[in-house]
Amino acid sequence: MANSLPKHYIKVLENNLTVCAIPLDNNSGVITTDVFYKVGSRNEMMGKSGLAHMLEHMNFKSTKNLKEGQFDKIVKEHGGLNNASTGFDYTHYYIKSASKYMGTSMGLFAELMQNLSLKDEEFQKERNVVAEERRWRTDNNPIGYLYFRLFNEHYTSHSYHWT
């Protein structure tokens, strides 16, 4: 079947966290550990857009147990890379690393979920980064601006209206 999903396993934990594992036999020794939150720009309010994207950026800053920059440093020390994105309906975080470091990746994500610090000094620095991304992707990008206007004009009673 050309459109069938790959073999996968889903388990909902006692804390309501849904875990999905997709075993791949590619012999590369590389794994991507993904975390998706069911929240995105659609959960924002008119006039307060950008909060989901800002929180996405703040997630990589500091926690109770990790200083600013330490998350990225640990990932890089293990030969990995990390990034995130915010969509209409979700926020996605990932770490790509050697498969032997999957436990480290899971531990880092658990640290973010349990101990995230939202410090004003980190927020103030990051708001300029998020504003620049907005200019780059939307305000100064003809296609990005077209999509922004399209959603503004045609989704007037839908939460995508202000995204």
N, C-alpha and C positions, 0 to 999 in steps of 0.2 A: 504494500500500500504506500503510494507516494506521499500521502498527506498524513500518515500516522505519526504520533508523537514518539520520541525515543523512550526506551524503557526507563521508568522513573519510579521513585518511591516517595510517598507523602505520609507524614505523621504529624498530628497536632499534639503538642506537648501539654502538660497540665496547666502551664501558664498561658495557654492559647497561642503560643508561637507555632506557626506552621513551618515544618522543615520539609524541603523537597530535595532529594538526591537524584542526580542523573549520572550514573556510572558511564564513563566513556573509556573505551579501549583504544587509546591513540598512542600509547607508549612514549609520550612526550615527557612524562614526569612533571607536567605543569597542570595546575588546577586553578580554577577561578572560584572564589568563595563570594557569593552574592547575598546581599540583604536588601529586601524590598519592604518598604513601609507603605501601607495603603493610605497614603496622604500625599497630596500634591497641590498644585496651584488652584484646582477646583475647590479646595477647602478654605480658600481665602475669602475675604470680604471685599466688596467694591471699595476702592480707596486705600486698601491695605494690602495690595498685591506685592509679591516678592518675598513674603515671609517664609514660605516653604523653601525657596531657593536659598535664602539667607541661613535658615536652620541647617540646610544641607552643608553649607560651607562651615558653619560653626561646629558641626559634628567632628571635623578633623582637627579641631584646635586642642583643647585640654580637657582632662577629666580629673576626678579626685586623685587618681594614681599616676597620671601621665601629664607631664608639662607640655606646654605648647611646642609643637614640632616633633615630639617624641613618637607619636603614632607613625608619622611618615618615616622617621628615622628607623624604627623597628622594621617596618615593611621593607625599606631599602636594604637594611643590613641582611635581610633574608633573601635578597635578590628579587624582590617583588616590586609591584607597582600598584597604586590604588587610585581610585577616582570615584566620582559620583555624578548623578544627574537628577534633575527634577522634571517630572512630566505633569500632565494634567491630573492624573489619577494615582500617581505613585512617586516615591523618592527611592532611588536605587544607589546602593553603595557596593563597591567590589574591591577585592584584593586578588591579584593574580600573582601566584608564586609557585615554587616547587611544591609538589604534592605532599612532601614530607613536612611542610610547614602549615598544613591545613589547621592543625590544632592552635597554632599561634594566631592565624587569621581569625578563627572562631573566638579565641580569647580576646583579641582586640575589639571585635564587634560586640562581644558581651560587655566589655569595659565601657564602650560608648553607650550601650543601652542602659546600663545601670548607674553610671557615674559621670555623665556628661556635665561639664561646668560651662555655664554661659556667663563669661566675664565681659564687662563693659569695654575694657581696653582692647580685647580681642575683637569684639563686635565692631568697634569704631574703625579698626584697621580693615576688617573684612568687608564692611559696607562699601568701601571704595572699589574693591575688587568686584563685588557683585554689580555695582553700578556700571563699571567698565564693561563687564560681560553683557549687560543689558544694551549698552550703546553699540557694542560690537555685533551682537546677534540680531538686534531689532531696530534700534533707532538709525544706525548707519548702514544697514543692510537692506537693500530694496526688497528681496524676497521675504526676509524676516518681518519687515514693516508691513508688507502686503498681507501676510498671515495674521499679524496683530490686528490690522484694520478689518480683515475679513471676520475674525472672531468677534471683534467689537461690534460690527454692524449686523451680523447675521445670527448671533447667539444671544440676542438681547435679554431673553428670560432664562438663560442657562448659565451655570456656574463657569463655563468656559469664556463667558463674555469678557471678563476682566483679566484673563491670563496673558 
